[in-house]
């Protein structure tokens, strides 16, 4: 293999490695997916909790004004950040009633970013981890 091709391949591998481990390349900004102009306050029943990296998700059945039910998905922080805020899987188990405060997804579907969650034991916990997400009260 000629020397120029070897150097080119080595440079490409180094660049790919740097991008793969760059936190900014692997993470999206809040403003990319969620609309800070559309705050949400929802009360519902947990149907599923996925405490996974890079973002956990909580799915909640919400009763609409017409009596129908919509299943909403809310992005939470990482499992480690939830643990640091004393949220365990048992706190968001199937059937748990919760109140959420956050922001609606830009895609218009039943998805959002959860900034705060109120749990049945009275705790109100910060759930989101996006540094560019605006602050929002639960009330």
Helices and strands as residue ranges (DSSP letters): H 3-20, H 23-26, H 30-33, E 34-50, E 57-63, E 69-75, H 79-84, G 89-92, E 97-105, E 111-118, E 124-126
